[in-house]
């Protein structure tokens, strides 16, 4: 198992600059969205009666973060394939 992980990391770190840019920027945006979701959850304070909109907004941010990261990984793989040709 560690051998496969090492190969994946080596391959990932040798991506072309355009693919690396897409991946890093998407990762930064995901971190920002998760931070915003955390701040909303802290403001929510656990009350479903008064803070339902804050809770649902935080959950939407968390779900959008996952979708954004998935799309960014797919785009960076496509960009990597184009750079190698």
Number of C-alpha atoms within 10 A of each C-alpha: 5 7 7 9 10 11 11 11 10 11 10 15 10 11 19 17 13 12 23 19 13 17 23 15 13 20 17 12 15 20 14 14 20 20 15 16 22 16 13 20 18 13 12 18 12 13 10 12 7 11 15 13 13 21 21 16 15 23 17 13 21 19 13 15 20 14 13 15 19 13 13 19 19 15 15 22 19 12 18 19 13 11 13 8 5
